[in-house]
Amino acid sequence: MSILKRLIEHPLTRGLSVDDPQTTTLRRNIIQEKAFLRAIYSEWYRCLVTALPKNGAVLELGSGAGFFSDFRTDVITSEIFPTPNIQLVADACQLPFSDDALVGIVMTDVFHHIPDVKSFLDEATRCIRPGGKVLMIEPWRTNWSQWVYTHLHPEPFIPSAGWDIPSSGPLSGANGALPWIVFERDLKIFEKLYPDWQVVKVEPMMPFCYLVSGGVSLRSLMPGWAYNLIRRLEQRLDEKRWAMFAFIELELRS
């Protein structure tokens, strides 16, 4: 391990596997204590809440490290393994809900960990009632983000890959390019396979904020008070060209 990495690595999760549920619990603490990172998640959550139907059951996948329930108090929180502060242990590819039981599924940095997205989309089609939505904040591919994710991020980022992810563990299995693959590169394939779903919005965003926040693995490089300033500066850029993330909104046709 390089000296620089040891200096900027967050001490709470140092040496822990991402597949260890304790890591997810500690990452929840990290997000809460890092004001700049917490501001990023708060902006993401407001974006998700605004797009959700107002009434009806909403499932959040991958709730363990986050605090979306502070923004939508009636959400059903879930995680792939038992962790504190969740209501349900659930596999995205085998959802424990009856047909048309949900008006929405939301997730933050989860879709690119789902090993079989076709099974998830089949389940979402079954569980969500017409007019309902799948909403996600996910990594996105641009020339800039591909360089960052390839050189500065531990997860695989493979734009040439298919839709499936080799299963190495509940969280270690990943392809950060998967959302771009499904909803940009293979959009025509998605539309053919899932004609009941409309891609309402793919909004690239945040070229630099998450990077300077240090995320959940590194120490923060910016104080919390600088968040609004950095956001205003990066919004002056062409975010479609420089984005590292995207807000993706799918709606089940009525």
N, C-alpha and C positions, 0 to 999 in steps of 0.2 A: 504494500500500500504506500502510495507516495506521501511525502510530508505535507504537500498542499492539500491532498484529500483528507488527511487526518485533521488538518487545521480547520477545514470548513465543514467536515462531516458532523451531523447532529449527534451529540453523545447519547441521547436516549435510546436510539435504535442501533447503535454501533454493534456490529457483530451478530445481529439477529437476522434470521431468515424472514423474507417477506411472507412466506407461507405459515409462519408462526402467528397464531391469533394474538399473541401478546404484542407483536409489532403493530397490528392494526389498532389496538387499544392505545399504545403509546403514540401513534401518529395522530390520534384524536387529541391527545394532550398537546402535541406539537402545534397543530393547527390553531388550537385555542390560545396558546402562549405567544405565537408569532403574529403580531398585529397586522403586518403587511399581508401575510398569507391568509389570515382570517378575513381581511377585506376582499381578497380575490374570491374566496368561497362565498362570501355574502353577496357579491355582485352576481356570481353564477346562480345562486339560489333564487335571487330576485327574478332573474331571467326565466328560470324554470317555473316559478310560481305564477308569473304573469301569463304564461302560455297555457297553463293547465285549466281544464274545466273547473268551475267553481264548486260544484257539488258532485259527490260520489267518491268511491274508494280509490285511493291512489297508492301504488306500491313504489317504494324506493328500493332499488337494488344496490348493494354495496354500501350500506349505511354506517358501517362500523366506525370509520374514522371521522365522519362528518357531523354536521349539525343542521341538516335540512329541516328536521322536525321543528326547529325554532321558527321556521318561516311558514310551514304548512303543518299545523299541529295535529291534524287528523290523519297524517300519512302513516302507512304501514311500513315500518322500518324493517329491513332484512339484511342478512349477510350470509355468505357461503358457509361460514362456520360460526359456532357460538362466540359471541363477544358481549360485553356489557352494553346496555342502552339500545338493544334491538329487540324487536317483538317476534321475529320469525327467522329461522334458519331455512334458506331456500336456495335452490339451484335454478338459475335463470333458464335452463333448458328443460326443466320439469316443474312448472309453477303449480303450487298447491291451491289453485282457485278454480271455481266452476266457470262455465262459459258465461261471457258477458258480465263478469263480476266486477271489473275495474273500469274506471274512466281514464286512467293514465298509469304509465310506468315512467319513472324518472331515474336517471343515473348520472353520476359524475365520475369520469375516469374508470368506467366499468366495462363498456361495450368491447374495448380492445383486449379484455381478458377473457371474454366468453369463448370457449373452445369450439362451439358449434353454433354459429349465429343463425343458421337456417332453423335449427330447433328452437332457438329463442324467438325468432320472428314468427314461427308457427304457433308457439305458445302465446305470444302477445296477440296474434290475430284471434286466437280462441278466447282468451281471457278478457280482452278489452271490447267494450260495446261500441257500436258504430258512433262515430263522432269523437271517440276517445283518442288519446295521443300517447306516443312514445317520445320522450324528450331526453336529450343527453348533451352533456358537455364533454368533448373528447379531444385528444390530440388530432392535429390536422397536418397535412403535408403541404409544405411550400419548400422552395429551395433552401430558405433560411432554416425552417424547422427541421428539415431532413438532416442538415448538418449538425444542428444542436442535438437532436435525438440520437443521432448515430455516434457522435463523439463525446457527449456530456451526460448521457442518460443511460442507466443500466439495462433498461428493457430493450428487446429487439425492436427494430423499426425497419420493415422489409416491404417496400411498396410493390415489389414484383410477386409477392406471395398470393396464395389463394385465400378463401374465406375461413378455412379451418386453422386452428392453432394447436400445435403439438402440446399435449397435456403433460406438463412437468410439475404441476402443483396448482392449487387454487388461485394463487396470485402471481407466481413466477411465470406461468404460461401467459404469453402476451405477444401482441404485435401492434405497436403504436400506430402503424399505418393502416390498420384494419378499417376504421371509420371512413377514411379517404378512399380505400379500395372499394367498399360497398356502396358509398353514397356519392362518389365522384367517378372513379375509374370505371366501375362496373354498374353505374346507375341504370343503364338500359337493361342489364340483366336483372337487377333488383326490381325494376318496374314490370318486367315480364313475369318474374316469379311471384311477385306480390302485388297484383293489380288492385287489390283492395286498399293498399296504402298509398297515400299521397305524400311526397316529400314537400312539405310546406316551406321549409326554410333550411338552408345551410349557410350559416353566418360566421365566416372566419373572424378570429379575434385574438387579441393579446399577444403581440409579437415578443414582448420583453418582460412583462410584469411577473409572470410565474418564474421565469429564469432568475431574476434578481431577488425574488422572495426566498430562493433556496429550496422551495418545495417542502416535502415532508422528510427529505433525507439530509439536507444540508442546512447550515446556519443561515439565517436571513442576512442578505447583503444590504437591506434597506430598512429604515425605521418605518413604523406604521404611518406616521404623519406624512410621509412622502407619497403615499399611494395615489391620492387624487392627482397630484402633480405628474407622476409618471404616466398615469392613465391618459391624462390630457395630452401629454407629449406623444405617446405612441398612437393615439387616435388620429393624429395629424398625418401619419403614414398611410400608405396604401395597405390596409390590413389584409386584403385578399392575397397580396404578394408576400407579406412578412409574417402572417399569423402562425402561432404555434398551436392554437386550439380552434374549435368550432362549436357553435351551438346548432344542434340538429333537431328539427321538429318534424315528426311524422304524424299524420292523422288518418285514422281508419274511416274510409268513405262510408257515408250513411246509405 
